[in-house]
Amino acid sequence: MLEDWIAVEISKPFYFSEGRFDSPVELFLKWNRRFGRYEPSLGFGPVTNIRVFHSGRQVTEGKPYELSFGLAATTGHAIWLGRQWGLEFEVGYGYLPLGSEVEHELNFAVGTLFAF
């Protein structure tokens, strides 16, 4: 029934760059439905990010960290290689207002899946 079509997904990536460390948390309500070996998906939800500055970047930004909240969307598909194992290809977009500016994030992901 509904549990065959809707899933909740929590994503916890880490991003490292020069002078900055980002630790977002994304919560998606996803529609997905398996059609044989193919499973498309579409999801939306809130995202939060803590951005930690270090070394010279902390002086430039004028603060040690920054917390932001926004919205995210994702779409992708999975190809199931067997009953429990598959490959997932996903594209995600994040909208994060950061004070006077807005950051748009575009992510591409490829990963393995295991179904319980």
C-alpha positions in Angstrom: 0.0 0.0 0.0 1.4 3.5 0.9 4.6 2.0 2.4 5.3 0.5 -1.0 5.4 4.0 -2.5 6.7 6.4 0.2 10.0 6.3 2.1 11.8 8.5 4.5 15.5 9.0 3.9 18.2 10.7 6.0 21.3 11.8 4.3 24.5 12.9 6.3 27.3 13.9 3.9 30.5 15.7 4.9 32.2 18.3 2.7 35.8 19.5 3.2 37.3 22.5 1.5 40.1 25.0 2.1 39.4 26.8 5.4 35.9 25.3 5.8 34.1 22.1 6.8 30.4 21.6 6.0 28.2 19.1 7.8 24.6 19.1 6.4 21.7 16.9 7.4 19.0 16.2 4.9 15.6 14.6 5.5 13.7 13.5 2.5 10.2 12.2 2.0 10.7 10.1 -1.2 8.4 8.6 -3.7 9.8 5.4 -5.1 8.3 2.4 -6.8 10.1 -0.7 -8.1 9.3 -1.7 -11.7 11.2 -5.0 -12.1 14.8 -4.1 -11.8 14.3 -0.3 -12.2 13.2 2.0 -9.4 12.8 5.7 -10.0 12.6 8.2 -7.1 11.7 11.8 -6.3 12.0 13.4 -2.9 11.7 16.8 -1.1 12.5 17.9 2.4 14.3 20.2 4.8 18.1 20.6 5.1 20.3 22.1 7.8 24.0 22.8 7.6 26.7 23.8 10.1 29.6 25.4 8.4 32.8 25.4 10.5 35.6 27.9 9.6 39.2 27.4 10.5 42.6 29.0 10.1 42.6 32.3 8.1 39.1 31.7 6.9 37.7 32.1 10.4 39.3 35.6 10.6 37.9 36.5 7.1 34.4 35.3 7.9 34.5 37.0 11.4 32.9 33.9 13.1 33.9 30.4 14.0 30.8 28.7 12.5 27.5 29.4 10.7 24.2 27.5 10.9 21.7 27.6 8.1 18.3 26.0 7.2 16.8 25.4 3.8 15.1 23.1 1.4 16.3 20.2 -0.8 15.1 18.1 -3.6 16.4 14.9 -5.1 15.7 12.6 -8.0 17.3 9.5 -9.2 16.9 5.8 -10.0 18.1 2.5 -8.7 19.0 -0.6 -10.8 18.5 -3.7 -8.7 21.1 -6.4 -9.5 19.3 -9.0 -7.4 16.6 -9.1 -4.7 18.7 -7.3 -2.1 21.6 -5.5 -3.9 21.5 -2.6 -6.3 23.1 0.6 -7.6 21.7 4.0 -7.1 22.3 7.1 -9.2 21.0 10.4 -7.7 21.0 14.2 -8.4 20.2 16.5 -5.6 19.6 20.3 -5.2 19.8 22.3 -2.0 18.6 25.9 -1.3 20.4 27.3 1.7 19.9 31.0 2.7 23.0 32.2 4.5 22.2 35.7 5.9 22.4 38.1 3.0 23.3 35.5 0.4 21.8 32.3 -0.9 23.8 29.2 -1.7 22.6 26.8 -4.3 24.1 23.3 -4.1 24.0 20.6 -6.8 25.1 17.1 -5.9 25.6 14.0 -7.9 25.8 10.6 -6.1 26.4 7.0 -7.1 26.2 4.3 -4.5 25.3 0.7 -3.6 22.0 -0.3 -2.1 21.1 -3.1 0.3 17.4 -3.9 1.0 16.4 -5.6 4.2 
